[in-house]
């Protein structure tokens, strides 16, 4: 299964993240299938390769919660209903 998730880059205390399509069995810094975006939480900047993201979403890739929030803020992904993988515990 493929997921869209964040891959940490940058130096200590100055983290930036790449949004990547990656196999779920790979670790966070593992080899990705394709880089589909960039997120800088310090400067509040986001770059998304929309055609690549749409391609992976159509093929069944599931975004993590953080990537899902980034996509919702960007807009344009309203036709996709993301499945939440976390369950609420009482």
Secondary structure, DSSP 8 states (H G I E B T S, - for coil): -EEEEEEEEEETTEEEEEEEEEETTS-TTS--SEEEEEEETTTTEEEE-HHHHHHHHHTT-EE-HHHHHHHHHH-S-TT-----------
